[in-house]
Structure formats: C-alpha cells, structure tokens
Amino acid sequence: MKSVSLVSLKDQAAAALRREIYAGELPDGAELRQEDIAAQLGISRLPVREAMQQLQNEGLLERLPNRHVRVVGVTAARLRQSFAVLAAMECELFALADTALREKGLPDPACDAEFHLAAAEVLDNPTLYQRFFTQRQGLLDAAQALGAAEPTALIERNRAIAEAFTVGKDTAPHIRRYYDDLTEQTAKELIV
C-alpha cells in the first residue's frame, strides 16, 4: 500500500503561494483570483480558497470585496516574526519529543528538512506535523528562493543542535540561533 501524504491540497496550495509571495513572484498589491490559482495549481477552488484564508490569517493576503485577495508586501519585520514563531514551535517540539527522539535517534544533521521535522514526526500527531511542516517549508522555500538558505551554515547549526541534544543540554538556544541566522540572511536578501 502506498503511503498517504500528510500534507493536504490546502497546505500545498498555501505553501506554493507563500513561496511565491516571499520570493517576490507575487508582488505587493497583486490581485489574485481563486479560479486562476486553482487552474495554475491543477486543483479545485476549495483548497485554494482555504489556502488563501490561511495566508490572510498569516497577514500575507488581504480580502477584497469581489472575492479576490491582494498580496500584502513582505517586510523584514514580517519575516522576523514568522521565523520567530517557527523557532518557538520547534523548541517546544524538541521539548515534547525528547524521550521519543532519544529512543529513535536524531536524523543526520546534513539532511536539513528531515532533521528539523524529526521532533514533529515522532509525536505521532498528524495535525501538529502538518502545521509545522507547512509553515517551515513555506519559509524555507522563501529563503531558498531569495538565495538566503546557505546549506553549509545550516548544517553547522544543525550539528550544534544535535550535539546539545546528545549530551542532554537545552536545544532551544541552538534552535533559535539556527532561525536567527536564517532570518537575518533572508531579511538581508529581501531588502537588497
């Protein structure tokens, strides 16, 4: 039997739109229609409508009277806020998953996505995993689209997290440092 994706069409659509907004492919003020986005993504309008609602809640889109939405400009401050939320989520995930992660073991720090999703995965909570995955993937895709996700630096930060975890130290400062570095580099690329 094939494995089922934990990421819904709504979350896939939200991630795609978020990535394009952060990368500047959907500029500030661009008006989006559900029908157009659904056709571009090859899905029905319902998950697109739900994705747009999610991005409205994140402050990336604003609703217009004609059932359309408009892109709200991405600022360095918004990036910092989004990455800070992600860092807080991951710190809490590592704390909650401590015992299960110790039993299973951490993935290789060189596998960035797998490494950071490990804590959410071992908790066996599909809703939590899906939300964390979607938020993280959207922001990391944005960082990569802006040329800010320097793999060597990220892997070094991952190694520091893994080392702290292995010796029983608090991982939170290292997780925050990972996201702080990524935030600053992404914000710098956004401004340039």
C-alpha positions, 0 to 999 in steps of 0.5 A: 500500500502506498503511503498517504501524504500528510500534507493536504491540497490546502497546505500545498496550495498555501505553501506554493503561494507563500513561496511565491509571495516571499520570493517576490513572484507575487508582488505587493498589491497583486490581485489574485483570483481563486479560479486562476490559482486553482487552474495554475495549481491543477486543483479545485477552488476549495483548497485554494480558497482555504489556502488563501484564508490561511495566508490572510490569517498569516497577514500575507493576503488581504480580502477584497470585496469581489472575492479576490485577495491582494498580496500584502508586501513582505517586510523584514519585520514580517519575516522576523516574526514568522521565523520567530514563531517557527523557532518557538514551535520547534523548541517546544517540539524538541521539548515534547519529543525528547524521550521519543527522539532519544529512543529513535535517534536524531536524523543526520544533521546534513539532511536539513528538512528531515532533521528539523521535522524529526521532533514533529514526526515522532509525536505521532500527531498528524495535525501538529506535523502538518502545521509545522511542516507547512509553515517551515517549508513555506519559509524555507522555500522563501529563503531558498528562493531569495538565495538566503538558505546557505546549506553549509551554515545550516548544517553547522547549526544543525550539528550544534543542535544535535550535539546539545541534544546528545549530551542532554543540554537545552536545544532551544538556544541552538534552535533559535540561533539556527532561525536567527541566522536564517532570518537575518540572511533572508531579511538581508536578501529581501531588502537588497 
